[in-house]
Amino acid sequence: MKVSVDVYTKDVDAGLAAFKLALDSGATDAQLRSNEDWETKKFESLNLMFEADNTSEAITSLDNGPFARDVSDLK
């Protein structure tokens, strides 16, 4: 079954690695977006989104990294 993933991280290296793993694992509609503070234009987080089979390594690997479902849950 395909599921949609929408997670956030402040770790750029982890975000890039997860994005690459998603692509390599056959995910579709993969997107990696940066979020900045509106006033200061300072980097705040990355938003990773993709669709993949629920057994995909790209999904299970997110549990081992600095990812959160809600941007307000980032440390």
Protein Blocks (a to p, Z undefined) as FASTA:
>chain_A
ZZddddddfblklmmmmmmmmmmnopahiacdddddfklopafbdcddddddfkbfklmm
mmmmccdfbfklpZZ
